[in-house]
């Protein structure tokens, strides 16, 4: 079949031996071939294997690659393929770039886009850099510092996010990441305020509606959570997690028909 690849073709295309192929298959969550049961692999399988190979060569462990690819499957949903994005290692971070946003699939943290020199043409980088005011450059630097700090020092990360927001009040990614930081620390009121501020600047951002729904549900505001989840689905009908949360919340409220509708929507996106 056109577009299908045998194990031998994969080894040739990826320039790896049989042992390396088996390792990449395990990392990419794909079954291997046997003598009695040879398998063929799709183009998307090939892309996933190339991604796993690149991450392994960058020093990312096979176990972490599996977790990253599992997270990506959930984040991309059925409608988007791995070939539509770029996955690469930046130091010890695994980064996804979809042409607009960058994020870490294993943590859900947004990153900045202006330093993706290996992806964007040089001319575009220069143009973008020149158009950024000095205050925005400083905000970007504080944001990147916060992302680096949040695993080691929550307090310093919080200060860095706040500094980025002070310099650039419309910094939506900073509001969302700061909200996640507060949310993880069970500071629900502060997290809610961050998500609402993000929505003031980006009312079409499904992720901000979803995060707001989670924090409202954690505070037992079921009505508010339903509204937020519905907004997330309205902005992004393929947002599987939002459908799942809606289904569970409707079921909890005894609205079985609505729950089944969203369970079915989530299942279609599996």
N, C-alpha and C positions, 0 to 999 in steps of 0.2 A: 504494500500500500504506500502511495506517495506520502512522504513526510514521516514515515516510520523508520526507526534505526535499530539495527541489531547491536548486540554488545560489542562485536568486532568493530562496527562503524563508530560506535561511541568512543572506543579506545583510540581509534585513528583520528577522529575529529578533535578529541580533547588532549591527544598526545600523552596518554597515560597507559600504564600496564594493567594487567588484570587485577592485581592486588589493590592498586590505587582506585580502579573503577569500583570494586566492591566496597571500598571505604567511602567513596563519594555517594554510591547508591544508598548506603546505610544513613549517611548524613542527610541526604535529600529525601529520606523516607520512601524510597522506591524499592521494589522487590528485585532480586537478582535473578540471572538466568542459571539454569542447570542443563546438564547434557540431555536429560530426558524431557525438560520443559524449557526450551529456549524462549526468550521474551523479546518483544519489540517495544521500542520506546518512542513516544511522541516528540514533537518539536518542543513542547513545553517541558517535558521531562529533560530534554537536552539542555534547555536554559537553566533549569533547576540544578542539574549536575554541574554545569559550567559555573554557576553561582557558588555551589558547595566547594568546588575545586579552588576557586579564587579565594574564598574565605579561609580554607585550610592552608593555602600557601601564605596567607597573611598572618597565620598563627592562631586562628580562631579554632577552638576545640570542636570535635565532631558533635559532642553533646550539645554545645551551645548553638551550633548550626542547626541542629534538629529543632531546638526550641524556637529559634528565629524563624525558620520556615513554617513551623506550626502556627506561630503568631501571625505571620504574613497571610497564611491561608484564611484565617479568621478576619484579618483586617481588609483584605482585598475582596473577599466574597467571591461568588461564582462568576460575576460579570467581568472581572478583571483578571488577566493572566500575569504571571510573573515576568513574561517577556515585555510587558508594558512599563516596567520600572527598572531602575538601576539599583543593585545591592552591592555594597562594597565595604571594606574595612577602613576605618579612620583611626589609626592607633589600635586601641583595644575595643573601640566602639564599632558595632555593625550599623551601617546607615543605609536607609532607603531613600531614593530620590525619584519622584514621579513627574519631574518636569516643572513642578510648581513648589511643592513642599518637601522638606527633608525631615525624617523622624527616625528614632531608634525603635525597631519593631519589638524588641524584647522588653522595653520599658514604656513605650508609647510617648516618649518625650519628643517634642518638636525641636528642630535645630534650625540654624540659619542657612540660607542658600548662597550668600554672596561669595563664599570661599570654595565653591565646588569647581576648582580649576580643571580637574581631570574630566569634567563633564561638559561644562559650558565653553563655547568658543571664546578665545582670548579677547576678540573685539567686543563681544557682549559684556565680558567681565569688566573691561576698562570703562565702557560707557556707563555701566551700572555703578561702578565705584565712584566715578566723577559726579554722578547725579545725587549721591548720598550726602546730606549735610553732615557737618562735623558732629552735631549732637546725636544724629542717628548712628554714626560710626561708634561713638562712645557707648550708646545704648546696646548696640550689637555686641560690643566687647564685654560689657557687664553681663549680658544674657549668656554668652558662651561660658563665661567664668562661673555663672550660677549652675549651668548644666554640669560642668566638671566637678563642682563642689558638693552637689546635693547628696551624693552617696557617702561622703566623708564628714561633712559638716552642714547639718540642716540650717543652723543659724546663719552661717556665712552665705549659704545659698539663698536664703530668704532675703538677706540684705542686698545681695547682688541683683536679684530679680526686682526688688523695690527700687534700686538705683536705676535699672534699665527702664522701668516704668516711669520714674520721675523724669528721665530724659526724653522719653517717648511715650506719652500717655496712651497712645493708640496701639501699643505693642501687644497684639492679641495673643501671640504665642507665649509671651511672658506672663500675661494674666492667667492663661490656662495652666501653665506649668507651676506657677505659684499656687494656684488653686489646688492642684494635685498634691503639692507639698503640704499645704494646710490640711487637706482631706486625709492624707496618710497619718497626720498627727492628730486626727480627730478634732480639729478646730473647724467645726462645721460652718459656723457663721462666717468666718473669714473666707473659707473656701467658696461658699455660696456667693459672697460679694465679688470674688474674683471672676467666677463664671458669668455672673450678671454683667460685670464690667466688660468682659470680652464680647458679650452679645450686644452691648451698646454700639460697639464698633463693627461687629460682624454678625448681624442678626440672621444671616443665612448659614452660619457655621454649625453643621449638624453635631459635631463633636462637643461643642460648648453646650448645646441644648441637652445632649445625652449626659454629660458630666453634671449638669445642673439637676437633671432628673435623679441621678444616683444620690447626690447629696441631699436632695429633698426627701427621697425615700428613706435615707438613713436617719432623717429627722422626723419620720413618721408623717410627713405631709404627702399622703397618697394622691390627693387631688392635684397638687402642684407637680408632683412627679409625673403623673399621667399627661398633663399638659406639656411638660418638657419633652418627654419621650415621643409624644405625638408630633411635636415640632421637629425633633430629630429625624423622624421617619418622613415627614413632609419635605424636609430639605434634602434628604438622601434616602429614597425608598429601598436601597440595597443595604442599609445599615443593619446588619443581622443582629448585633447585640441589642440595639434599640427595640427591635421586634421581640427578642427574647424577654427583655425586661418588661415590655408592655404586656406580653402574654402572661408572665408570672404575676404581675401586679393585678391584671384583670381577674386571673384565677383566684387570687387572694381576696378580691373584692366580690367574688361570687358571680362575675360576669363571664360565664363560661363560653358563650358564643364569641364574644370579642377575644377571649383568650385563645380559642381554637383558630380564629382567623390569623392571629399574629404568630402562633406556633407554626401554622401552615406556611406563612410567609418566610419565617426563619428557616424552615426545612427546605423550601425551594432554593434558598441561598446557600445551602450546606455545601 
